[in-house]
């Protein structure tokens, strides 16, 4: 049983890092663009943004630290891509939370209905 708890705690800690990274509006916008448009250079990510190239770079590095993005060099340009597998991991965690809530609500409903009889 303790092994399951450690695994759950590790998943929760991993998800917290991702949620913290996505908690910033600029980073969330960057992730959305990478998701919709595929790999993009910093120049393309900066285009139309209300923040500087340096700020975009800082946000990209925060996303990289959370494992959500990966940068590579293409000549003189840095190209960034989304690591969708990290989002899939969080989705599985959220699905588990949803199942746990559904089960808890089912138990509460059964308890309330039993007391009403």
Jmol script that loads the backbone (N, CA, C; Angstrom):
load data "model"
ATOM      1  N   UNK A   1       0.814  -1.188   0.000  1.00  0.00           N
ATOM      2  CA  UNK A   1       0.000   0.000   0.000  1.00  0.00           C
ATOM      3  C   UNK A   1       0.862   1.259   0.000  1.00  0.00           C
ATOM      4  N   UNK A   2       1.953   1.268   0.742  1.00  0.00           N
ATOM      5  CA  UNK A   2       2.836   2.427   0.802  1.00  0.00           C
ATOM      6  C   UNK A   2       3.428   2.723  -0.571  1.00  0.00           C
ATOM      7  N   UNK A   3       3.644   1.698  -1.363  1.00  0.00           N
ATOM      8  CA  UNK A   3       4.204   1.881  -2.694  1.00  0.00           C
ATOM      9  C   UNK A   3       3.241   2.673  -3.580  1.00  0.00           C
ATOM     10  N   UNK A   4       1.960   2.371  -3.481  1.00  0.00           N
ATOM     11  CA  UNK A   4       0.950   3.105  -4.231  1.00  0.00           C
ATOM     12  C   UNK A   4       0.950   4.567  -3.792  1.00  0.00           C
ATOM     13  N   UNK A   5       1.033   4.811  -2.499  1.00  0.00           N
ATOM     14  CA  UNK A   5       1.042   6.170  -1.971  1.00  0.00           C
ATOM     15  C   UNK A   5       2.252   6.945  -2.477  1.00  0.00           C
ATOM     16  N   UNK A   6       3.410   6.309  -2.512  1.00  0.00           N
ATOM     17  CA  UNK A   6       4.610   6.979  -3.013  1.00  0.00           C
ATOM     18  C   UNK A   6       4.453   7.291  -4.493  1.00  0.00           C
ATOM     19  N   UNK A   7       3.872   6.347  -5.238  1.00  0.00           N
ATOM     20  CA  UNK A   7       3.651   6.559  -6.664  1.00  0.00           C
ATOM     21  C   UNK A   7       2.677   7.714  -6.878  1.00  0.00           C
ATOM     22  N   UNK A   8       1.611   7.733  -6.100  1.00  0.00           N
ATOM     23  CA  UNK A   8       0.624   8.807  -6.198  1.00  0.00           C
ATOM     24  C   UNK A   8       1.249  10.143  -5.822  1.00  0.00           C
ATOM     25  N   UNK A   9       2.052  10.166  -4.788  1.00  0.00           N
ATOM     26  CA  UNK A   9       2.720  11.398  -4.374  1.00  0.00           C
ATOM     27  C   UNK A   9       3.670  11.887  -5.464  1.00  0.00           C
ATOM     28  N   UNK A  10       4.358  10.978  -6.118  1.00  0.00           N
ATOM     29  CA  UNK A  10       5.270  11.359  -7.200  1.00  0.00           C
ATOM     30  C   UNK A  10       4.486  11.937  -8.380  1.00  0.00           C
ATOM     31  N   UNK A  11       3.349  11.321  -8.701  1.00  0.00           N
ATOM     32  CA  UNK A  11       2.513  11.842  -9.794  1.00  0.00           C
ATOM     33  C   UNK A  11       1.977  13.214  -9.446  1.00  0.00           C
ATOM     34  N   UNK A  12       1.580  13.393  -8.208  1.00  0.00           N
ATOM     35  CA  UNK A  12       1.050  14.686  -7.762  1.00  0.00           C
ATOM     36  C   UNK A  12       2.135  15.756  -7.839  1.00  0.00           C
ATOM     37  N   UNK A  13       3.339  15.434  -7.382  1.00  0.00           N
ATOM     38  CA  UNK A  13       4.440  16.401  -7.429  1.00  0.00           C
ATOM     39  C   UNK A  13       4.792  16.750  -8.870  1.00  0.00           C
ATOM     40  N   UNK A  14       4.781  15.757  -9.739  1.00  0.00           N
ATOM     41  CA  UNK A  14       5.066  15.979 -11.150  1.00  0.00           C
ATOM     42  C   UNK A  14       4.006  16.877 -11.773  1.00  0.00           C
ATOM     43  N   UNK A  15       2.746  16.608 -11.458  1.00  0.00           N
ATOM     44  CA  UNK A  15       1.652  17.427 -11.990  1.00  0.00           C
ATOM     45  C   UNK A  15       1.745  18.852 -11.459  1.00  0.00           C
ATOM     46  N   UNK A  16       2.146  19.027 -10.204  1.00  0.00           N
ATOM     47  CA  UNK A  16       2.242  20.363  -9.614  1.00  0.00           C
ATOM     48  C   UNK A  16       3.250  21.226 -10.366  1.00  0.00           C
ATOM     49  N   UNK A  17       4.354  20.624 -10.788  1.00  0.00           N
ATOM     50  CA  UNK A  17       5.365  21.361 -11.557  1.00  0.00           C
ATOM     51  C   UNK A  17       4.759  21.856 -12.872  1.00  0.00           C
ATOM     52  N   UNK A  18       4.000  21.007 -13.522  1.00  0.00           N
ATOM     53  CA  UNK A  18       3.387  21.371 -14.803  1.00  0.00           C
ATOM     54  C   UNK A  18       2.313  22.430 -14.596  1.00  0.00           C
ATOM     55  N   UNK A  19       1.463  22.248 -13.577  1.00  0.00           N
ATOM     56  CA  UNK A  19       0.420  23.239 -13.315  1.00  0.00           C
ATOM     57  C   UNK A  19       1.034  24.595 -12.979  1.00  0.00           C
ATOM     58  N   UNK A  20       2.132  24.599 -12.232  1.00  0.00           N
ATOM     59  CA  UNK A  20       2.805  25.860 -11.901  1.00  0.00           C
ATOM     60  C   UNK A  20       3.310  26.544 -13.163  1.00  0.00           C
ATOM     61  N   UNK A  21       3.872  25.764 -14.071  1.00  0.00           N
ATOM     62  CA  UNK A  21       4.370  26.342 -15.325  1.00  0.00           C
ATOM     63  C   UNK A  21       3.227  26.889 -16.166  1.00  0.00           C
ATOM     64  N   UNK A  22       2.112  26.189 -16.190  1.00  0.00           N
ATOM     65  CA  UNK A  22       0.969  26.620 -16.990  1.00  0.00           C
ATOM     66  C   UNK A  22       0.151  27.713 -16.306  1.00  0.00           C
ATOM     67  N   UNK A  23       0.454  27.998 -15.043  1.00  0.00           N
ATOM     68  CA  UNK A  23      -0.271  29.011 -14.298  1.00  0.00           C
ATOM     69  C   UNK A  23       0.020  30.429 -14.752  1.00  0.00           C
ATOM     70  N   UNK A  24       1.033  30.608 -15.559  1.00  0.00           N
ATOM     71  CA  UNK A  24       1.362  31.924 -16.091  1.00  0.00           C
ATOM     72  C   UNK A  24       0.681  32.092 -17.449  1.00  0.00           C
ATOM     73  N   UNK A  25      -0.013  33.197 -17.642  1.00  0.00           N
ATOM     74  CA  UNK A  25      -0.778  33.415 -18.868  1.00  0.00           C
ATOM     75  C   UNK A  25       0.104  33.408 -20.122  1.00  0.00           C
ATOM     76  N   UNK A  26       1.278  34.008 -20.043  1.00  0.00           N
ATOM     77  CA  UNK A  26       2.176  34.036 -21.211  1.00  0.00           C
ATOM     78  C   UNK A  26       2.633  32.630 -21.560  1.00  0.00           C
ATOM     79  N   UNK A  27       3.007  31.841 -20.557  1.00  0.00           N
ATOM     80  CA  UNK A  27       3.440  30.465 -20.831  1.00  0.00           C
ATOM     81  C   UNK A  27       2.295  29.632 -21.383  1.00  0.00           C
ATOM     82  N   UNK A  28       1.098  29.847 -20.871  1.00  0.00           N
ATOM     83  CA  UNK A  28      -0.064  29.122 -21.383  1.00  0.00           C
ATOM     84  C   UNK A  28      -0.312  29.486 -22.850  1.00  0.00           C
ATOM     85  N   UNK A  29      -0.134  30.750 -23.183  1.00  0.00           N
ATOM     86  CA  UNK A  29      -0.277  31.176 -24.584  1.00  0.00           C
ATOM     87  C   UNK A  29       0.777  30.514 -25.465  1.00  0.00           C
ATOM     88  N   UNK A  30       2.003  30.440 -24.963  1.00  0.00           N
ATOM     89  CA  UNK A  30       3.087  29.800 -25.728  1.00  0.00           C
ATOM     90  C   UNK A  30       2.758  28.332 -25.960  1.00  0.00           C
ATOM     91  N   UNK A  31       2.319  27.632 -24.925  1.00  0.00           N
ATOM     92  CA  UNK A  31       1.965  26.214 -25.058  1.00  0.00           C
ATOM     93  C   UNK A  31       0.833  26.050 -26.066  1.00  0.00           C
ATOM     94  N   UNK A  32      -0.144  26.922 -26.001  1.00  0.00           N
ATOM     95  CA  UNK A  32      -1.263  26.855 -26.951  1.00  0.00           C
ATOM     96  C   UNK A  32      -0.763  27.026 -28.383  1.00  0.00           C
ATOM     97  N   UNK A  33       0.101  27.999 -28.602  1.00  0.00           N
ATOM     98  CA  UNK A  33       0.631  28.206 -29.956  1.00  0.00           C
ATOM     99  C   UNK A  33       1.447  27.006 -30.428  1.00  0.00           C
ATOM    100  N   UNK A  34       2.290  26.471 -29.555  1.00  0.00           N
ATOM    101  CA  UNK A  34       3.082  25.303 -29.945  1.00  0.00           C
ATOM    102  C   UNK A  34       2.193  24.106 -30.232  1.00  0.00           C
ATOM    103  N   UNK A  35       1.115  23.984 -29.486  1.00  0.00           N
ATOM    104  CA  UNK A  35       0.167  22.892 -29.694  1.00  0.00           C
ATOM    105  C   UNK A  35      -0.548  23.050 -31.034  1.00  0.00           C
ATOM    106  N   UNK A  36      -0.971  24.259 -31.342  1.00  0.00           N
ATOM    107  CA  UNK A  36      -1.735  24.505 -32.562  1.00  0.00           C
ATOM    108  C   UNK A  36      -0.870  24.607 -33.815  1.00  0.00           C
ATOM    109  N   UNK A  37       0.321  25.203 -33.679  1.00  0.00           N
ATOM    110  CA  UNK A  37       1.138  25.499 -34.851  1.00  0.00           C
ATOM    111  C   UNK A  37       2.356  24.600 -35.020  1.00  0.00           C
ATOM    112  N   UNK A  38       2.669  23.804 -34.023  1.00  0.00           N
ATOM    113  CA  UNK A  38       3.849  22.955 -34.102  1.00  0.00           C
ATOM    114  C   UNK A  38       5.093  23.725 -33.694  1.00  0.00           C
ATOM    115  N   UNK A  39       6.275  23.169 -33.956  1.00  0.00           N
ATOM    116  CA  UNK A  39       7.523  23.828 -33.558  1.00  0.00           C
ATOM    117  C   UNK A  39       7.622  25.239 -34.141  1.00  0.00           C
ATOM    118  N   UNK A  40       8.078  26.174 -33.287  1.00  0.00           N
ATOM    119  CA  UNK A  40       8.210  27.568 -33.702  1.00  0.00           C
ATOM    120  C   UNK A  40       9.529  28.146 -33.195  1.00  0.00           C
ATOM    121  N   UNK A  41      10.067  29.063 -33.975  1.00  0.00           N
ATOM    122  CA  UNK A  41      11.270  29.777 -33.544  1.00  0.00           C
ATOM    123  C   UNK A  41      10.877  30.841 -32.526  1.00  0.00           C
ATOM    124  N   UNK A  42      11.867  31.301 -31.781  1.00  0.00           N
ATOM    125  CA  UNK A  42      11.611  32.374 -30.824  1.00  0.00           C
ATOM    126  C   UNK A  42      11.125  33.610 -31.578  1.00  0.00           C
ATOM    127  N   UNK A  43      11.669  33.837 -32.755  1.00  0.00           N
ATOM    128  CA  UNK A  43      11.234  34.987 -33.559  1.00  0.00           C
ATOM    129  C   UNK A  43       9.734  34.890 -33.855  1.00  0.00           C
ATOM    130  N   UNK A  44       9.275  33.712 -34.267  1.00  0.00           N
ATOM    131  CA  UNK A  44       7.835  33.526 -34.556  1.00  0.00           C
ATOM    132  C   UNK A  44       6.998  33.638 -33.290  1.00  0.00           C
ATOM    133  N   UNK A  45       7.503  33.098 -32.181  1.00  0.00           N
ATOM    134  CA  UNK A  45       6.765  33.184 -30.923  1.00  0.00           C
ATOM    135  C   UNK A  45       6.671  34.624 -30.420  1.00  0.00           C
ATOM    136  N   UNK A  46       7.694  35.415 -30.701  1.00  0.00           N
ATOM    137  CA  UNK A  46       7.705  36.813 -30.274  1.00  0.00           C
ATOM    138  C   UNK A  46       6.791  37.662 -31.149  1.00  0.00           C
ATOM    139  N   UNK A  47       6.640  37.270 -32.400  1.00  0.00           N
ATOM    140  CA  UNK A  47       5.804  38.019 -33.332  1.00  0.00           C
ATOM    141  C   UNK A  47       4.367  38.094 -32.807  1.00  0.00           C
ATOM    142  N   UNK A  48       3.866  39.310 -32.649  1.00  0.00           N
ATOM    143  CA  UNK A  48       2.507  39.498 -32.169  1.00  0.00           C
ATOM    144  C   UNK A  48       2.354  39.421 -30.664  1.00  0.00           C
ATOM    145  N   UNK A  49       3.429  39.074 -29.970  1.00  0.00           N
ATOM    146  CA  UNK A  49       3.364  38.992 -28.505  1.00  0.00           C
ATOM    147  C   UNK A  49       3.547  40.386 -27.916  1.00  0.00           C
ATOM    148  N   UNK A  50       2.998  40.579 -26.751  1.00  0.00           N
ATOM    149  CA  UNK A  50       3.113  41.864 -26.072  1.00  0.00           C
ATOM    150  C   UNK A  50       4.303  41.903 -25.127  1.00  0.00           C
ATOM    151  N   UNK A  51       5.180  40.920 -25.262  1.00  0.00           N
ATOM    152  CA  UNK A  51       6.373  40.859 -24.413  1.00  0.00           C
ATOM    153  C   UNK A  51       7.609  40.741 -25.292  1.00  0.00           C
ATOM    154  N   UNK A  52       8.752  41.029 -24.707  1.00  0.00           N
ATOM    155  CA  UNK A  52      10.013  41.039 -25.455  1.00  0.00           C
ATOM    156  C   UNK A  52      10.499  39.629 -25.772  1.00  0.00           C
ATOM    157  N   UNK A  53      11.454  39.580 -26.669  1.00  0.00           N
ATOM    158  CA  UNK A  53      12.097  38.311 -27.020  1.00  0.00           C
ATOM    159  C   UNK A  53      12.747  37.682 -25.794  1.00  0.00           C
ATOM    160  N   UNK A  54      13.373  38.529 -24.964  1.00  0.00           N
ATOM    161  CA  UNK A  54      14.018  38.022 -23.742  1.00  0.00           C
ATOM    162  C   UNK A  54      12.981  37.412 -22.792  1.00  0.00           C
ATOM    163  N   UNK A  55      11.816  38.044 -22.702  1.00  0.00           N
ATOM    164  CA  UNK A  55      10.764  37.507 -21.832  1.00  0.00           C
ATOM    165  C   UNK A  55      10.250  36.179 -22.377  1.00  0.00           C
ATOM    166  N   UNK A  56      10.050  36.100 -23.687  1.00  0.00           N
ATOM    167  CA  UNK A  56       9.614  34.835 -24.300  1.00  0.00           C
ATOM    168  C   UNK A  56      10.645  33.750 -24.025  1.00  0.00           C
ATOM    169  N   UNK A  57      11.918  34.086 -24.172  1.00  0.00           N
ATOM    170  CA  UNK A  57      12.995  33.114 -23.917  1.00  0.00           C
ATOM    171  C   UNK A  57      12.951  32.639 -22.474  1.00  0.00           C
ATOM    172  N   UNK A  58      12.750  33.570 -21.538  1.00  0.00           N
ATOM    173  CA  UNK A  58      12.657  33.207 -20.117  1.00  0.00           C
ATOM    174  C   UNK A  58      11.486  32.250 -19.885  1.00  0.00           C
ATOM    175  N   UNK A  59      10.343  32.536 -20.483  1.00  0.00           N
ATOM    176  CA  UNK A  59       9.173  31.662 -20.332  1.00  0.00           C
ATOM    177  C   UNK A  59       9.415  30.293 -20.966  1.00  0.00           C
ATOM    178  N   UNK A  60      10.085  30.271 -22.099  1.00  0.00           N
ATOM    179  CA  UNK A  60      10.397  28.991 -22.748  1.00  0.00           C
ATOM    180  C   UNK A  60      11.297  28.135 -21.867  1.00  0.00           C
ATOM    181  N   UNK A  61      12.242  28.765 -21.204  1.00  0.00           N
ATOM    182  CA  UNK A  61      13.126  28.010 -20.308  1.00  0.00           C
ATOM    183  C   UNK A  61      12.364  27.477 -19.095  1.00  0.00           C
ATOM    184  N   UNK A  62      11.382  28.234 -18.611  1.00  0.00           N
ATOM    185  CA  UNK A  62      10.536  27.743 -17.514  1.00  0.00           C
ATOM    186  C   UNK A  62       9.722  26.534 -17.980  1.00  0.00           C
ATOM    187  N   UNK A  63       9.211  26.603 -19.211  1.00  0.00           N
ATOM    188  CA  UNK A  63       8.468  25.462 -19.769  1.00  0.00           C
ATOM    189  C   UNK A  63       9.391  24.262 -19.964  1.00  0.00           C
ATOM    190  N   UNK A  64      10.620  24.537 -20.355  1.00  0.00           N
ATOM    191  CA  UNK A  64      11.597  23.452 -20.536  1.00  0.00           C
ATOM    192  C   UNK A  64      11.910  22.789 -19.198  1.00  0.00           C
ATOM    193  N   UNK A  65      12.068  23.588 -18.149  1.00  0.00           N
ATOM    194  CA  UNK A  65      12.346  23.030 -16.818  1.00  0.00           C
ATOM    195  C   UNK A  65      11.195  22.145 -16.332  1.00  0.00           C
ATOM    196  N   UNK A  66       9.976  22.491 -16.733  1.00  0.00           N
ATOM    197  CA  UNK A  66       8.805  21.685 -16.360  1.00  0.00           C
ATOM    198  C   UNK A  66       8.641  20.487 -17.292  1.00  0.00           C
ATOM    199  N   UNK A  67       9.485  20.403 -18.320  1.00  0.00           N
ATOM    200  CA  UNK A  67       9.410  19.284 -19.247  1.00  0.00           C
ATOM    201  C   UNK A  67       8.341  19.443 -20.312  1.00  0.00           C
ATOM    202  N   UNK A  68       7.800  20.653 -20.446  1.00  0.00           N
ATOM    203  CA  UNK A  68       6.716  20.875 -21.404  1.00  0.00           C
ATOM    204  C   UNK A  68       7.190  21.289 -22.790  1.00  0.00           C
ATOM    205  N   UNK A  69       8.388  21.804 -22.886  1.00  0.00           N
ATOM    206  CA  UNK A  69       8.906  22.259 -24.180  1.00  0.00           C
ATOM    207  C   UNK A  69      10.359  21.846 -24.303  1.00  0.00           C
ATOM    208  N   UNK A  70      10.791  21.782 -25.556  1.00  0.00           N
ATOM    209  CA  UNK A  70      12.177  21.405 -25.831  1.00  0.00           C
ATOM    210  C   UNK A  70      12.672  22.311 -26.947  1.00  0.00           C
ATOM    211  N   UNK A  71      13.844  22.882 -26.727  1.00  0.00           N
ATOM    212  CA  UNK A  71      14.432  23.753 -27.733  1.00  0.00           C
ATOM    213  C   UNK A  71      15.568  23.065 -28.457  1.00  0.00           C
ATOM    214  N   UNK A  72      15.753  23.446 -29.708  1.00  0.00           N
ATOM    215  CA  UNK A  72      16.888  22.938 -30.493  1.00  0.00           C
ATOM    216  C   UNK A  72      17.346  24.056 -31.425  1.00  0.00           C
ATOM    217  N   UNK A  73      18.552  23.921 -31.912  1.00  0.00           N
ATOM    218  CA  UNK A  73      19.101  24.926 -32.813  1.00  0.00           C
ATOM    219  C   UNK A  73      18.838  24.522 -34.248  1.00  0.00           C
ATOM    220  N   UNK A  74      18.446  25.509 -35.030  1.00  0.00           N
ATOM    221  CA  UNK A  74      18.289  25.348 -36.481  1.00  0.00           C
ATOM    222  C   UNK A  74      19.037  26.524 -37.106  1.00  0.00           C
ATOM    223  N   UNK A  75      20.310  26.313 -37.352  1.00  0.00           N
ATOM    224  CA  UNK A  75      21.143  27.419 -37.819  1.00  0.00           C
ATOM    225  C   UNK A  75      21.352  28.405 -36.690  1.00  0.00           C
ATOM    226  N   UNK A  76      21.004  29.660 -36.933  1.00  0.00           N
ATOM    227  CA  UNK A  76      21.169  30.698 -35.913  1.00  0.00           C
ATOM    228  C   UNK A  76      19.933  30.845 -35.036  1.00  0.00           C
ATOM    229  N   UNK A  77      18.907  30.128 -35.361  1.00  0.00           N
ATOM    230  CA  UNK A  77      17.617  30.278 -34.671  1.00  0.00           C
ATOM    231  C   UNK A  77      17.371  29.130 -33.695  1.00  0.00           C
ATOM    232  N   UNK A  78      16.708  29.436 -32.597  1.00  0.00           N
ATOM    233  CA  UNK A  78      16.252  28.403 -31.662  1.00  0.00           C
ATOM    234  C   UNK A  78      14.807  28.061 -32.021  1.00  0.00           C
ATOM    235  N   UNK A  79      14.558  26.782 -32.173  1.00  0.00           N
ATOM    236  CA  UNK A  79      13.206  26.315 -32.490  1.00  0.00           C
ATOM    237  C   UNK A  79      12.709  25.520 -31.286  1.00  0.00           C
ATOM    238  N   UNK A  80      11.474  25.815 -30.890  1.00  0.00           N
ATOM    239  CA  UNK A  80      10.886  25.190 -29.712  1.00  0.00           C
ATOM    240  C   UNK A  80       9.682  24.354 -30.094  1.00  0.00           C
ATOM    241  N   UNK A  81       9.565  23.208 -29.421  1.00  0.00           N
ATOM    242  CA  UNK A  81       8.424  22.328 -29.662  1.00  0.00           C
ATOM    243  C   UNK A  81       7.843  21.863 -28.343  1.00  0.00           C
ATOM    244  N   UNK A  82       6.574  21.543 -28.399  1.00  0.00           N
ATOM    245  CA  UNK A  82       5.837  21.071 -27.237  1.00  0.00           C
ATOM    246  C   UNK A  82       6.153  19.602 -26.995  1.00  0.00           C
ATOM    247  N   UNK A  83       6.290  19.220 -25.745  1.00  0.00           N
ATOM    248  CA  UNK A  83       6.425  17.811 -25.376  1.00  0.00           C
ATOM    249  C   UNK A  83       5.047  17.347 -24.900  1.00  0.00           C
ATOM    250  N   UNK A  84       4.248  16.912 -25.855  1.00  0.00           N
ATOM    251  CA  UNK A  84       2.843  16.556 -25.587  1.00  0.00           C
ATOM    252  C   UNK A  84       2.726  15.414 -24.583  1.00  0.00           C
ATOM    253  N   UNK A  85       3.727  14.572 -24.486  1.00  0.00           N
ATOM    254  CA  UNK A  85       3.653  13.455 -23.539  1.00  0.00           C
ATOM    255  C   UNK A  85       3.516  13.951 -22.104  1.00  0.00           C
ATOM    256  N   UNK A  86       4.104  15.104 -21.799  1.00  0.00           N
ATOM    257  CA  UNK A  86       3.981  15.670 -20.448  1.00  0.00           C
ATOM    258  C   UNK A  86       2.534  16.093 -20.177  1.00  0.00           C
ATOM    259  N   UNK A  87       1.880  16.650 -21.180  1.00  0.00           N
ATOM    260  CA  UNK A  87       0.479  17.028 -21.014  1.00  0.00           C
ATOM    261  C   UNK A  87      -0.393  15.786 -20.876  1.00  0.00           C
ATOM    262  N   UNK A  88      -0.039  14.734 -21.589  1.00  0.00           N
ATOM    263  CA  UNK A  88      -0.791  13.481 -21.482  1.00  0.00           C
ATOM    264  C   UNK A  88      -0.675  12.899 -20.073  1.00  0.00           C
ATOM    265  N   UNK A  89       0.508  13.014 -19.454  1.00  0.00           N
ATOM    266  CA  UNK A  89       0.693  12.534 -18.084  1.00  0.00           C
ATOM    267  C   UNK A  89      -0.225  13.276 -17.122  1.00  0.00           C
ATOM    268  N   UNK A  90      -0.313  14.593 -17.290  1.00  0.00           N
ATOM    269  CA  UNK A  90      -1.177  15.388 -16.427  1.00  0.00           C
ATOM    270  C   UNK A  90      -2.643  15.059 -16.693  1.00  0.00           C
ATOM    271  N   UNK A  91      -2.986  14.822 -17.943  1.00  0.00           N
ATOM    272  CA  UNK A  91      -4.367  14.455 -18.268  1.00  0.00           C
ATOM    273  C   UNK A  91      -4.754  13.159 -17.560  1.00  0.00           C
ATOM    274  N   UNK A  92      -3.848  12.197 -17.546  1.00  0.00           N
ATOM    275  CA  UNK A  92      -4.126  10.944 -16.831  1.00  0.00           C
ATOM    276  C   UNK A  92      -4.321  11.206 -15.334  1.00  0.00           C
ATOM    277  N   UNK A  93      -3.523  12.095 -14.769  1.00  0.00           N
ATOM    278  CA  UNK A  93      -3.655  12.448 -13.359  1.00  0.00           C
ATOM    279  C   UNK A  93      -5.013  13.116 -13.099  1.00  0.00           C
ATOM    280  N   UNK A  94      -5.414  14.044 -13.962  1.00  0.00           N
ATOM    281  CA  UNK A  94      -6.715  14.698 -13.817  1.00  0.00           C
ATOM    282  C   UNK A  94      -7.859  13.703 -13.993  1.00  0.00           C
ATOM    283  N   UNK A  95      -7.702  12.758 -14.903  1.00  0.00           N
ATOM    284  CA  UNK A  95      -8.718  11.719 -15.078  1.00  0.00           C
ATOM    285  C   UNK A  95      -8.873  10.889 -13.809  1.00  0.00           C
ATOM    286  N   UNK A  96      -7.753  10.586 -13.153  1.00  0.00           N
ATOM    287  CA  UNK A  96      -7.804   9.822 -11.906  1.00  0.00           C
ATOM    288  C   UNK A  96      -8.513  10.623 -10.816  1.00  0.00           C
ATOM    289  N   UNK A  97      -8.210  11.899 -10.721  1.00  0.00           N
ATOM    290  CA  UNK A  97      -8.888  12.756  -9.742  1.00  0.00           C
ATOM    291  C   UNK A  97     -10.389  12.762 -10.020  1.00  0.00           C
ATOM    292  N   UNK A  98     -10.761  12.871 -11.278  1.00  0.00           N
ATOM    293  CA  UNK A  98     -12.178  12.872 -11.650  1.00  0.00           C
ATOM    294  C   UNK A  98     -12.856  11.563 -11.244  1.00  0.00           C
ATOM    295  N   UNK A  99     -12.182  10.441 -11.495  1.00  0.00           N
ATOM    296  CA  UNK A  99     -12.753   9.143 -11.101  1.00  0.00           C
ATOM    297  C   UNK A  99     -12.899   9.056  -9.586  1.00  0.00           C
ATOM    298  N   UNK A 100     -11.891   9.554  -8.856  1.00  0.00           N
ATOM    299  CA  UNK A 100     -11.952   9.539  -7.391  1.00  0.00           C
ATOM    300  C   UNK A 100     -13.113  10.391  -6.881  1.00  0.00           C
ATOM    301  N   UNK A 101     -13.322  11.563  -7.473  1.00  0.00           N
ATOM    302  CA  UNK A 101     -14.440  12.421  -7.082  1.00  0.00           C
ATOM    303  C   UNK A 101     -15.769  11.747  -7.393  1.00  0.00           C
ATOM    304  N   UNK A 102     -15.880  11.145  -8.573  1.00  0.00           N
ATOM    305  CA  UNK A 102     -17.116  10.443  -8.929  1.00  0.00           C
ATOM    306  C   UNK A 102     -17.422   9.342  -7.921  1.00  0.00           C
ATOM    307  N   UNK A 103     -16.394   8.600  -7.533  1.00  0.00           N
ATOM    308  CA  UNK A 103     -16.586   7.529  -6.555  1.00  0.00           C
ATOM    309  C   UNK A 103     -17.003   8.104  -5.202  1.00  0.00           C
ATOM    310  N   UNK A 104     -16.371   9.201  -4.775  1.00  0.00           N
ATOM    311  CA  UNK A 104     -16.710   9.820  -3.496  1.00  0.00           C
ATOM    312  C   UNK A 104     -18.147  10.340  -3.513  1.00  0.00           C
ATOM    313  N   UNK A 105     -18.547  10.955  -4.613  1.00  0.00           N
ATOM    314  CA  UNK A 105     -19.926  11.438  -4.728  1.00  0.00           C
ATOM    315  C   UNK A 105     -20.920  10.281  -4.726  1.00  0.00           C
ATOM    316  N   UNK A 106     -20.551   9.181  -5.346  1.00  0.00           N
ATOM    317  CA  UNK A 106     -21.400   7.989  -5.331  1.00  0.00           C
ATOM    318  C   UNK A 106     -21.576   7.458  -3.922  1.00  0.00           C
ATOM    319  N   UNK A 107     -20.498   7.430  -3.153  1.00  0.00           N
ATOM    320  CA  UNK A 107     -20.589   6.980  -1.759  1.00  0.00           C
ATOM    321  C   UNK A 107     -21.449   7.933  -0.936  1.00  0.00           C
ATOM    322  N   UNK A 108     -21.291   9.244  -1.165  1.00  0.00           N
ATOM    323  CA  UNK A 108     -22.091  10.229  -0.443  1.00  0.00           C
ATOM    324  C   UNK A 108     -23.566  10.076  -0.795  1.00  0.00           C
ATOM    325  N   UNK A 109     -23.874   9.883  -2.065  1.00  0.00           N
ATOM    326  CA  UNK A 109     -25.262   9.707  -2.500  1.00  0.00           C
ATOM    327  C   UNK A 109     -25.859   8.471  -1.835  1.00  0.00           C
ATOM    328  N   UNK A 110     -25.115   7.377  -1.828  1.00  0.00           N
ATOM    329  CA  UNK A 110     -25.619   6.142  -1.206  1.00  0.00           C
ATOM    330  C   UNK A 110     -25.857   6.349   0.285  1.00  0.00           C
ATOM    331  N   UNK A 111     -24.965   7.075   0.944  1.00  0.00           N
ATOM    332  CA  UNK A 111     -25.116   7.344   2.376  1.00  0.00           C
ATOM    333  C   UNK A 111     -26.356   8.187   2.637  1.00  0.00           C
ATOM    334  N   UNK A 112     -26.549   9.250   1.857  1.00  0.00           N
ATOM    335  CA  UNK A 112     -27.694  10.140   2.036  1.00  0.00           C
ATOM    336  C   UNK A 112     -28.989   9.393   1.755  1.00  0.00           C
ATOM    337  N   UNK A 113     -29.031   8.626   0.689  1.00  0.00           N
ATOM    338  CA  UNK A 113     -30.244   7.880   0.335  1.00  0.00           C
ATOM    339  C   UNK A 113     -30.570   6.823   1.372  1.00  0.00           C
ATOM    340  N   UNK A 114     -29.538   6.224   1.942  1.00  0.00           N
ATOM    341  CA  UNK A 114     -29.755   5.213   2.986  1.00  0.00           C
ATOM    342  C   UNK A 114     -30.349   5.866   4.233  1.00  0.00           C
ATOM    343  N   UNK A 115     -29.884   7.062   4.597  1.00  0.00           N
ATOM    344  CA  UNK A 115     -30.404   7.772   5.781  1.00  0.00           C
ATOM    345  C   UNK A 115     -31.833   8.288   5.570  1.00  0.00           C
ATOM    346  N   UNK A 116     -32.210   8.530   4.300  1.00  0.00           N
ATOM    347  CA  UNK A 116     -33.557   9.045   4.017  1.00  0.00           C
ATOM    348  C   UNK A 116     -34.609   7.960   4.152  1.00  0.00           C
ATOM    349  N   UNK A 117     -34.237   6.721   4.134  1.00  0.00           N
ATOM    350  CA  UNK A 117     -35.217   5.622   4.213  1.00  0.00           C
ATOM    351  C   UNK A 117     -35.682   5.390   5.584  1.00  0.00           C
TER     352      UNK A 117
END
end "model"
wireframe off; spacefill off
backbone 0.3
color backbone group
